Amino acid sequence: MSAHASQIREHMDVVGSDGGHVGTVDKLEGDQIKLTKRDDPDGSGQHHHYVPVSAVDAVNDNQVRLNMPADRARGMATAMGGSGTKS
């Protein structure tokens, strides 16, 4: 697991390398950051989505910055679907 994992806390903003909003941390689940339903990429607000901890570039203040642009991270999160289930 990434050295950044221990710094990630609930309710932190997750942004891409371009500063674009990706989501808000709900909690860590293994090597994945579970994002809140509010930022569900399909717009329904009914599903959690996940970003791998390995995609984290830095954690500062109340922000998790990823090593990819926000659009790419949102697309990856949608495709991955965490552990294969969305609840």
N, C-alpha and C positions, 0 to 999 in steps of 0.2 A: 504494500500500500504506500502511496505517496507520503512524503514527509509533511505535505500540506494538510493531510487529513485531520490531524490533531488540532488544527487551527480553525476548522470549519465548524460553524455553529448554526443552529436554527435561526431562520429569518434573515440571514445574510443575503445580500443581492448577488446574483451571479451574472457576470457580464462577459461579453466576448472580448477578444483582443482589440476590437475596434470601439469598445465602450458601449456597444449595444446591449440592451437588456435581454437576458436569456430566461431568467426565472428567479425564484426565491427559494432558498434552502428550506425544505421541510425537515429532512434528517439524513444522516448517512446510513446506508444499508450496504454493508460489506465494502466493496471497492467502488460503489456508485453513490452519487449525490442524488437523493430523491428530491425533486422540485415540487412545489405546491401545485395543487389543481388549478389555482387561479390563473396560472400561466400556461395552461394546457395548450400545446401548439395547434390542436384542431379547433380551438376557440370555444369548445363546449364547456370547459371548466369542470369536466367530470372525471378526468384522468390525471394521474401523476405521470411524470416523465422523468427520465434519468440521464445523468451525464457522468461519465467515468471520472473518478478522482485523478486518473492519469492525465486528463485534459486540463488540469489546473496548472496555471503558470505562476500565480502569486495569490496570497491572501493578505489583504491590508485593511485595517480598520474594520468596516462592516461590509466588505466586498470580496468576492471570489472572482478573480480574473482568469479566464481561460486562455489557452494557447491557440485559439482559432476565432475567426469572426463570429458574431452572434448568429447570423443566418445559418452558417454551417453547423454550429452547435445545436440550434433548434432542430434542424433537419436530422442530425445524428440522433438526438434525443428521441425524436418521434420514431425513427426507424428501429432503434434499439429496444425501446419499451422496457427497459430495466431487466428484470429476471424473466421476462416473457409474459408477464401478466400485468395488467393495468387495473388497479383497484382504487 
